[in-house]
Amino acid sequence: MANFVLNETIRLAAVFTQDTNYDPAAITCKVASPTGIKTTYVYGTDAALQKDGTGLYHIDIVPTQAGTWHYRFEGVTGTISAANESSFFAEPSAF
């Protein structure tokens, strides 16, 4: 788990690959704050979820609460689905 400073812009990224990179038909990124508030971003609907290349996606977020944040990228194409979860810690500020 990586540590970041509170209110610092953080880039969350995903790579969808199966022998080579591919673009799933549906892509989401779910982000959960330390207090459990969950936000879901949908590629093609939410401008925050961006494509960087074939199979490469990212979202930039700014954690406004100190604590552990969790996130999950999901991609679905037909009957094939892929997911990856991770977390990071936003350090409280002394200011």
Number of C-alpha atoms within 10 A of each C-alpha: 10 9 12 17 16 19 16 14 12 16 10 19 17 20 19 22 14 9 6 8 13 15 18 18 12 14 21 20 25 15 22 16 18 17 11 11 9 13 11 14 17 17 19 13 9 12 11 15 21 16 17 12 11 14 17 16 21 18 18 14 14 13 22 14 17 18 18 19 21 18 18 18 24 18 21 15 13 8 5 9 14 14 15 13 13 13 16 17 19 24 17 14 10 5 3
